[in-house]
Every structure is written in structure tokens, then in C-alpha cells.
Amino acid sequence: MAHAEIDIDIERRLITIVVQGELTDTDLLEGYERLRERPDFSSDFNELVDLLAADGRQVTADGVRSLARLPPAYSPGSRRAVVVPSEMGYGMARMYELIQDGESGQIRVFRSREDAERWLLNPD
């Protein structure tokens, strides 16, 4: 079971989620609901999902498609960056990006947190 640390920085308009441990399809779906229920959540904030310390071998294509089918949590103007260490994780995150197709903001997948933060915080 994965553990997700969520930080919402209102001043920077940035939601940072750091996931550690064994990530499953259930974790993805429950994490989505937990985030949307937070009173400090705003759909027009940007989001950084750091999966560098997560093991996503249990995440399936069906789980990613189920997550992508949920009502959009983010507005079309938001930016969302996902940082993944593995080839499989990169592929799954890219699949999510393609399924979303801009409906829930711009999504990009990165290998380094620094590159992801640079893209999120410097929209030029």
C-alpha cells in the first residue's frame, strides 16, 4: 500500500504529491477522491506528482483508464507534471496524458523533479 504526502501551497498555487511504497490501482482512485475532498484544493492550481519513491508495478492499464475516466479535477488552464523513474511508469503516465488530452489541463511526464518544477513554475 502506498503512502501519499500532499502539500498544497496556496501562495505558489501548487499541489505537490509525493508517493512512496507499493502503488496500486486502488491507491490511484482513492488518492484522487482524497485530494478533491480537501477544503484547500483548487482546480486551477498546478500539480506535481512525484513517484520517484513509489513502486508502480501493480498499476494496470485498466486502472489508469479508470482514473482518466473520472470527472476532471483540474481546469483546462492548469499544468500537471508527473515524475517517474521507470520505463513502465513512464509509459503508464504517458497513457494517462494521452487519454486526458487536455481536458484536465496540460499534463507532462518527466524523469527528474527539477525539470518538472521548472516546467510548472515557469510557463513561458
trRosetta pair geometry for C-beta under 8 A, 3 or more apart (Angstrom, degrees):
i j d omega theta_ij theta_ji phi_ij phi_ji
1 21 6.3 -3 96 137 43 139
1 22 6.2 25 2 68 16 97
1 24 7.3 -45 -110 6 52 117
1 27 6.8 156 -155 -78 63 117
2 19 5.3 0 179 -170 129 102
2 20 6.7 151 -159 77 76 37
2 21 4.4 171 -118 79 48 100
2 22 6.0 -130 -60 77 71 41
2 23 4.3 36 -59 -90 141 64
2 24 7.1 -163 -7 10 104 70
2 27 4.5 67 35 -147 117 157
2 31 7.9 -29 89 -58 124 131
2 54 6.0 16 -126 -132 124 107
3 19 7.3 155 80 -153 44 54
3 20 5.1 -17 60 62 94 91
3 21 5.3 82 8 6 80 132
4 17 5.6 -8 -170 -170 110 99
4 18 7.0 153 -154 76 56 43
4 19 4.9 -19 -99 -98 82 77
4 20 7.9 173 -82 21 37 64
4 27 7.5 145 -32 -178 117 105
4 31 5.4 80 -4 -122 165 121
4 34 7.8 141 73 76 132 143
5 17 7.2 157 78 -154 50 47
5 18 4.6 -9 55 57 103 97
5 19 7.9 -162 22 -73 67 33
5 20 7.7 32 -7 1 101 104
6 15 6.9 -15 -165 -171 92 94
6 16 7.4 156 -154 84 44 52
6 17 5.2 -8 -103 -104 74 81
6 34 7.6 -169 -22 120 153 111
6 35 6.4 -173 -124 -102 150 87
6 38 7.3 -143 123 -56 147 157
7 15 7.3 161 84 -157 51 47
7 16 4.6 -7 59 58 100 99
7 17 7.9 -169 25 -73 65 39
7 18 8.0 26 2 -1 103 99
8 14 7.8 174 -152 92 44 45
8 15 5.2 -12 -107 -107 75 79
8 16 8.0 -169 -77 24 32 65
8 38 6.9 170 -29 130 147 146
8 40 4.7 152 89 119 152 118
8 41 6.7 -117 -103 -86 149 50
8 42 8.0 123 -164 12 126 86
8 45 7.2 7 -150 172 93 175
9 12 4.3 9 119 41 123 104
9 13 7.3 -49 97 10 79 16
9 14 4.7 1 56 60 110 88
9 15 7.6 -165 24 -77 70 32
9 16 7.1 36 -6 -3 107 104
10 13 7.0 21 -170 -79 33 49
10 40 6.7 -91 -67 -169 109 110
10 42 7.9 89 -121 0 79 132
12 121 7.2 -34 -169 -113 113 107
13 42 7.4 -69 -144 76 82 133
13 44 7.4 -42 -167 112 121 79
13 45 4.7 -156 178 -124 70 78
13 46 6.3 76 120 12 85 83
14 45 6.2 -173 -80 -179 16 105
14 46 5.2 -20 -109 70 71 94
14 47 7.4 155 -162 -91 59 27
14 48 6.6 15 -176 -2 106 105
14 120 6.6 86 -119 148 115 133
14 121 7.4 -17 -77 -81 139 92
15 35 7.3 78 -180 -156 147 120
15 41 7.2 31 -93 -127 141 74
15 45 5.2 96 -20 116 97 132
15 46 7.1 -167 26 94 74 44
15 47 4.5 -18 68 -109 103 78
15 48 7.2 -179 91 27 53 64
16 47 7.7 168 -81 -159 31 53
16 48 4.7 -8 -114 64 74 106
16 50 7.0 16 -174 -7 90 111
17 31 7.4 93 -163 179 145 126
17 35 7.4 -44 -81 -90 135 130
17 47 7.0 6 2 -172 106 99
17 48 7.1 179 28 91 64 56
17 49 4.9 -10 67 -114 108 69
17 50 6.8 -177 91 25 53 72
18 50 4.5 -13 -110 66 70 117
18 53 7.2 32 174 36 94 116
19 23 6.0 43 156 -83 136 123
19 27 7.8 104 -147 152 128 132
19 31 7.8 -21 -95 -111 120 158
19 49 7.1 13 -8 -175 113 87
19 50 6.9 176 20 85 69 61
19 51 5.3 -5 57 -108 115 65
19 53 7.1 -175 96 71 52 80
19 54 4.2 13 110 -68 103 132
20 53 4.3 -19 -109 113 83 117
20 54 6.1 -128 -111 -77 18 66
21 53 7.7 22 -16 130 44 89
21 54 6.5 -16 56 -125 40 67
21 55 6.8 -67 154 25 28 92
22 54 7.8 132 -105 -166 8 72
22 55 5.1 -29 -103 69 55 109
22 57 8.0 -52 -143 45 83 87
22 58 6.3 46 177 8 95 132
23 27 5.2 -123 -152 73 64 147
23 28 7.2 70 176 -52 102 84
23 51 7.2 -28 -31 -142 159 109
23 54 4.6 33 -29 180 124 120
23 55 6.4 175 14 75 81 47
23 56 4.5 -20 65 -98 122 70
23 58 6.7 -179 89 56 51 96
23 59 5.7 -8 114 -48 101 111
24 27 4.8 109 51 0 69 100
24 28 7.4 -124 101 -5 44 84
24 58 4.6 -36 -103 111 74 126
24 59 6.6 179 -147 -75 23 62
24 63 7.5 -139 159 -123 55 159
25 28 5.7 -51 -157 28 36 115
25 29 6.6 25 153 -11 68 107
25 58 7.3 -112 -13 132 73 86
25 59 6.0 132 -66 -131 64 59
25 60 5.7 -25 -62 30 124 91
25 62 7.1 -7 -115 91 148 83
25 63 2.8 -125 -116 -111 105 131
25 64 8.0 -95 -116 -32 90 49
25 66 6.8 62 -171 46 112 134
25 67 8.0 -142 -155 -38 74 104
26 29 6.0 -61 -148 42 33 105
26 30 5.9 24 159 -12 70 113
26 63 8.0 -73 -25 -129 39 123
27 30 6.0 -60 -137 45 26 105
27 31 5.8 31 162 -25 64 113
28 31 6.0 -61 -149 35 21 112
28 32 6.6 25 154 -23 59 105
28 59 6.7 88 -39 -124 131 111
28 63 5.7 113 37 164 142 109
28 64 7.5 -89 -174 -90 171 48
28 66 7.8 115 96 81 124 101
28 67 4.9 -67 147 -76 123 134
29 32 5.7 -50 -153 28 31 115
29 33 6.8 26 153 -13 63 104
29 63 7.5 -112 -32 -158 101 87
29 66 6.4 -32 -79 121 119 118
29 67 6.2 -131 -79 -87 69 81
29 70 7.5 156 -132 -56 80 138
30 33 5.8 -56 -152 38 36 110
30 34 6.2 37 152 -21 69 106
31 34 5.6 -52 -143 36 32 112
31 35 6.3 33 158 -20 65 105
32 35 6.1 -58 -153 34 26 110
32 36 6.5 19 155 -13 63 110
32 67 6.3 172 -48 -141 146 91
32 70 5.9 96 149 72 154 170
32 73 6.6 -148 -163 -46 91 144
33 36 5.9 -60 -147 39 31 108
33 37 6.3 28 157 -21 66 111
34 37 5.9 -63 -150 36 28 111
34 38 7.2 42 152 -39 61 94
35 38 6.1 -43 -163 5 35 114
35 41 5.9 117 162 -105 69 138
35 73 6.8 43 100 -168 117 154
36 41 6.1 -157 -131 114 27 167
36 73 5.4 -115 -83 -126 106 113
37 41 7.6 86 59 5 23 141
38 41 4.3 109 72 -30 95 103
41 45 7.7 -123 -165 24 53 131
41 73 7.9 -59 171 -179 131 108
42 45 4.7 98 75 -22 95 103
43 72 7.8 81 -154 129 124 88
43 73 6.2 -155 -117 154 92 52
43 74 5.2 169 -167 -128 74 34
43 75 4.8 101 131 -30 101 85
43 78 6.9 -118 157 -37 58 142
44 74 7.5 126 -87 -161 25 72
44 75 4.7 -3 -89 24 73 134
44 77 6.2 8 -141 74 92 108
44 78 5.7 -161 -150 -69 37 100
45 74 7.8 -98 63 -125 60 99
45 78 6.5 31 80 -127 30 121
46 78 5.7 173 -93 -167 50 83
46 79 4.5 -5 -125 62 107 84
46 80 6.8 -172 -165 -76 65 45
46 81 7.7 25 170 1 106 92
46 105 7.9 173 -117 -180 61 151
46 120 4.7 140 153 -162 147 105
46 121 7.8 -158 67 -70 160 54
47 74 6.7 -106 -8 -82 126 141
47 78 7.0 40 -3 161 91 124
47 79 7.6 -166 32 99 62 52
47 80 4.4 2 60 -120 102 84
47 81 7.2 -173 96 31 59 60
48 80 7.9 -173 -73 -157 30 52
48 81 5.1 -7 -114 66 69 102
48 83 7.2 15 -175 -9 88 109
48 113 7.5 69 -178 -149 128 86
48 116 5.8 114 -134 137 103 122
48 117 6.5 12 -103 -84 148 71
48 120 6.0 -72 -67 -40 101 164
49 80 7.2 22 -5 -179 105 93
49 81 7.1 -171 28 95 69 53
49 82 4.7 -12 66 -113 110 72
49 83 6.9 -174 91 23 57 70
50 53 7.6 30 133 16 97 87
50 83 5.0 -4 -120 55 58 120
50 113 5.8 15 -114 -102 113 115
50 116 7.9 177 -86 71 78 157
51 54 4.3 -63 -161 37 76 124
51 56 6.5 9 -178 -40 133 127
51 82 6.7 15 -1 -177 117 87
51 83 6.1 178 31 85 72 62
51 84 4.8 -1 71 -99 122 70
51 85 7.2 -135 105 1 82 80
51 89 6.0 -167 115 -171 140 141
51 93 7.8 -159 21 -67 148 132
52 83 5.9 -21 -45 122 93 110
52 84 7.5 -171 -75 -131 51 21
52 85 5.3 92 -134 -45 61 111
52 113 6.8 -58 -32 -47 138 109
54 89 7.8 127 87 -117 102 143
55 58 7.7 58 119 3 87 91
56 59 4.4 -23 -176 9 92 123
56 84 7.5 -40 13 -139 146 115
56 86 7.2 -159 48 43 104 129
56 88 6.9 -170 90 107 102 105
56 89 4.8 104 50 -97 139 101
56 92 6.7 -140 142 46 139 154
57 88 7.0 50 -103 98 62 155
59 63 5.4 -123 -160 76 69 140
59 64 6.7 72 164 -51 107 92
59 89 7.8 74 50 -109 136 72
59 92 5.8 73 112 -160 125 164
60 63 4.6 105 55 2 76 101
60 64 7.2 -139 98 -2 45 84
61 64 5.7 -53 -150 37 35 111
61 65 6.3 36 152 -18 66 106
61 92 7.3 -135 -91 -118 58 87
61 95 6.7 -79 -132 156 85 167
62 65 5.7 -54 -146 39 32 111
62 66 6.3 37 152 -23 65 104
63 66 5.6 -51 -147 33 31 114
63 67 6.5 33 153 -18 63 103
64 67 5.7 -52 -151 35 32 112
64 68 6.4 30 152 -18 65 108
64 92 5.3 -156 -73 -169 146 90
64 95 5.4 62 131 96 151 119
64 96 5.1 -112 -169 -69 106 92
64 99 7.4 147 140 9 94 148
65 68 5.6 -56 -146 39 33 112
65 69 6.3 34 155 -23 65 107
65 95 7.9 -59 -62 145 73 117
65 99 6.5 -168 -116 -116 63 161
66 69 5.8 -57 -148 33 30 112
66 70 7.4 46 151 -36 59 91
67 70 6.1 -39 -165 4 37 114
67 96 6.6 -22 88 -122 119 117
68 96 5.5 -165 -71 -140 111 70
68 99 3.9 14 -173 112 161 135
68 100 5.7 -123 -141 -62 100 74
70 73 7.4 15 113 -37 115 95
72 75 7.7 107 135 -89 123 24
72 100 7.9 105 -107 -148 99 99
72 103 5.4 -139 -77 134 133 93
72 104 3.7 -167 -141 -91 103 97
72 105 8.0 143 -169 -3 118 78
73 104 6.4 46 42 -153 61 128
74 78 4.1 -98 178 56 116 148
74 80 6.3 -174 9 -51 172 123
74 104 4.6 88 56 176 90 84
74 105 4.3 -46 122 -6 126 127
75 78 5.2 111 58 -18 71 101
75 104 7.9 70 39 -154 6 50
75 105 6.3 68 81 -64 45 99
76 102 6.4 37 -144 163 92 82
76 103 7.0 -70 -95 -169 89 23
76 104 7.4 -91 -87 -119 49 11
76 105 5.9 171 -151 -76 20 48
77 105 6.6 -33 73 -110 23 88
78 104 7.5 -34 60 159 115 60
78 105 3.4 -55 72 -101 81 146
78 106 7.4 -155 99 30 49 68
79 105 5.9 -143 -72 169 20 118
79 106 4.9 -16 -115 66 70 102
79 107 7.9 158 -165 -83 51 33
79 108 7.6 -11 -170 10 95 102
79 119 7.1 -154 168 133 140 90
79 120 5.4 178 103 -123 126 68
79 123 6.9 -162 -34 -101 148 102
80 104 7.4 7 -7 119 144 94
80 105 5.4 105 -12 97 100 124
80 106 6.9 176 27 89 70 51
80 107 4.6 -20 73 -105 104 76
80 108 7.6 159 86 23 56 59
81 107 7.7 167 -84 -156 29 54
81 108 5.5 -18 -111 68 73 87
81 109 7.7 148 -161 -100 59 22
81 110 5.8 5 -173 2 106 121
81 116 3.7 144 153 -160 142 100
81 117 7.5 -142 68 -57 160 34
81 119 5.9 130 -86 76 133 119
81 120 5.3 -96 -8 -55 129 111
82 93 4.5 -160 103 -151 145 134
82 96 7.6 69 -19 70 163 133
82 97 7.8 -133 22 -58 127 106
82 107 7.0 19 -7 -173 106 98
82 108 7.5 -171 27 94 73 41
82 109 5.0 -26 70 -112 99 71
82 110 7.0 162 80 26 45 73
82 116 7.6 -150 54 -122 15 137
83 109 7.9 152 -90 -165 27 57
83 110 5.0 -31 -101 78 74 95
83 111 7.1 64 -153 176 76 7
83 112 6.8 -58 -140 115 117 10
83 113 5.1 7 -109 -83 169 64
83 116 4.9 -91 -64 -27 106 153
84 89 3.6 -162 -172 124 130 117
84 90 5.1 -173 86 -69 127 60
84 92 7.9 163 -119 57 165 93
84 93 5.4 -166 -18 -13 142 143
84 109 6.4 -21 18 -167 112 104
84 110 7.8 136 22 74 65 46
84 111 7.2 -53 71 -106 58 50
85 89 6.5 47 51 49 54 144
85 111 7.2 84 -115 -152 39 73
86 89 4.3 93 58 10 90 104
86 90 6.6 -147 95 -8 47 85
87 90 5.6 -54 -148 34 29 114
87 91 6.4 30 154 -19 64 106
88 91 5.7 -55 -151 35 31 112
88 92 6.4 28 153 -16 66 106
89 92 5.7 -53 -145 38 33 110
89 93 6.2 30 157 -16 66 108
90 93 5.9 -58 -147 40 28 108
90 94 6.2 29 154 -19 64 108
90 109 5.9 124 -149 151 70 137
90 111 7.3 -8 -93 -81 124 84
91 94 5.7 -54 -145 37 29 111
91 95 6.4 36 153 -24 63 103
92 95 5.6 -49 -151 30 32 115
92 96 6.7 34 150 -18 63 102
93 96 5.6 -49 -152 34 36 114
93 97 6.4 42 147 -22 65 103
93 109 4.3 127 115 -109 123 127
94 97 5.3 -49 -148 34 36 117
94 98 6.4 34 154 -17 66 104
94 109 5.4 -80 -68 5 72 152
95 98 5.9 -56 -149 38 30 109
95 99 6.4 29 154 -18 65 107
96 99 5.8 -56 -145 37 30 110
96 100 6.3 28 157 -19 65 109
96 107 7.0 -99 113 147 91 159
97 100 6.1 -60 -150 36 25 109
97 107 4.3 -153 -118 100 85 117
97 108 7.0 72 -122 -97 140 23
97 109 6.1 -106 -35 -29 142 104
98 101 6.6 22 178 -65 39 79
100 103 5.4 -133 -178 41 67 92
100 104 5.2 -76 -159 35 119 100
100 107 5.7 70 66 2 145 140
102 105 7.3 -114 -154 111 47 9
102 106 6.6 1 -114 -86 74 55
104 107 7.5 34 83 -44 89 115
108 116 7.5 -179 92 -122 102 77
108 119 6.1 -73 64 141 148 160
110 113 7.5 133 106 -85 129 23
110 115 4.8 -176 -154 89 132 110
110 116 4.1 -153 38 -65 154 93
110 119 7.3 -171 -64 14 136 138
111 115 7.2 37 55 38 66 139
112 115 4.5 87 70 7 97 103
112 116 6.9 -165 96 -6 52 87
113 116 5.5 -58 -149 39 36 114
113 117 6.1 35 155 -19 70 106
114 117 5.9 -54 -145 37 28 108
114 118 6.3 32 154 -22 63 107
115 118 5.6 -53 -147 34 31 114
115 119 6.5 29 155 -17 64 106
116 119 5.9 -59 -152 37 29 109
116 120 6.3 24 154 -16 65 110
117 120 5.7 -57 -143 40 32 110
117 121 5.8 5 169 0 69 117
118 121 6.7 -69 -135 48 19 93
118 122 5.8 -28 -180 28 61 118
119 122 7.1 -72 -117 56 14 79
